[in-house]
Amino acid sequence: MKYSRISGTGSYLPEKVLTNHDIEKFVDTSDEWIQERTGIKSRHIAADGETATDMAAQALQRALENSGKTAQDLDLIIVATCTAHCRFPSIATQLQNIYKVKNFPAFDLNAACSGFIYGLNLVDTMVRSGQVRCAAVIGTEHMSSLIDWSDRSTCVLFGDGAGAVIVEPSNEAGIISTHIHADGAHMDLLYHDAASGKIVMEGNKVFRVAVKTLERIVDETLDANKLDRSAVDWLLPHQANLRIMLATAQKLDMTEEQVIITVDEHGNTSAASIPLALDVGIARGQIKRGEVLMMESFGAGFTWGSALVRY
């Protein structure tokens, strides 16, 4: 049986760093308040004119280099984003143009913060079926373009960045399983308001639903693979809120030291957060080949999902 595996990772963060102390200067909040509720200390903000496409191209280039591939090896590009700078063409096809490659499928998907897991699900299925031999899955977000900087409940949460992985066939399971879900009944709790162009969120309600939902997806993933919690080496969660991340770790009987944490320096980068954190975890020397990762995400929609991956 043919499987898929992640052969390379890459990430990109804009140069500008916006700290909690910077935000204190223009909205009624404090570093202590932000850290206590979210775990966030700083976030990266795209430069003027820098788009989600620009960030995706940087992350993709690094992922290609780390996998020993070139853009000419690709036969699929999937970009997870909710912040493309234009409605069409897709960022994925813009990347084809940047890299001068063509004649294979390239498209964007929007599952908010769960977008990368959704993309990984699709790529895994296509590689296993023999349709694809070298795919890129990219999460890229320009979240600062949607922020109401006068709303202290949301402006402290988000940051910009991109992460990418290259996925190839394997004789052994690298992507062990993926699980994706959605429930539109709660869409009014977290959404992009078309009239104002800004993010609207009822944070406490989103928090409660997220914790319960992520507990279920962890159980579903382990049960589907008949594995005990001890089989997981690292929890690699969507980087939205440190309290949610540590609650999921507790469900897995894992310590904070077994959680890949970047939310403190990146904030919530939506669909970019998991591939970005994966690349950072590898670069730090935390994640090593052969180790098992539990990736899980929860986002507007609501959407949620998980991927059990042997790196």
HUKA-V182406 format. One record per run of one state. SS is the DSSP state (h for helix, s for strand, l for the rest). FROM is the first residue (numbers start at 1). TO is the last residue. Records with the same first field share a line. If there is no record, write none. Layout:
SS->FROM-TO / FROM-TO
This chain:
l->1-2 / 13-15 / 25-30 / 39-41 / 46-51 / 68-70 / 74-75 / 81-90 / 100-104 / 110-111 / 129-133 / 147-151 / 156-157 / 159-159 / 171-174 / 183-183 / 194-197 / 202-202 / 225-228 / 232-233 / 238-241 / 252-255 / 260-262 / 267-267 / 269-269 / 284-291 / 300-302 / 311-311
s->3-12 / 16-19 / 42-45 / 76-80 / 105-109 / 134-142 / 158-158 / 160-170 / 175-182 / 190-193 / 198-201 / 234-237 / 259-259 / 268-268 / 292-299 / 303-310
h->20-24 / 31-38 / 52-67 / 71-73 / 91-99 / 112-128 / 143-146 / 152-155 / 184-189 / 203-224 / 229-231 / 242-251 / 256-258 / 263-266 / 270-283
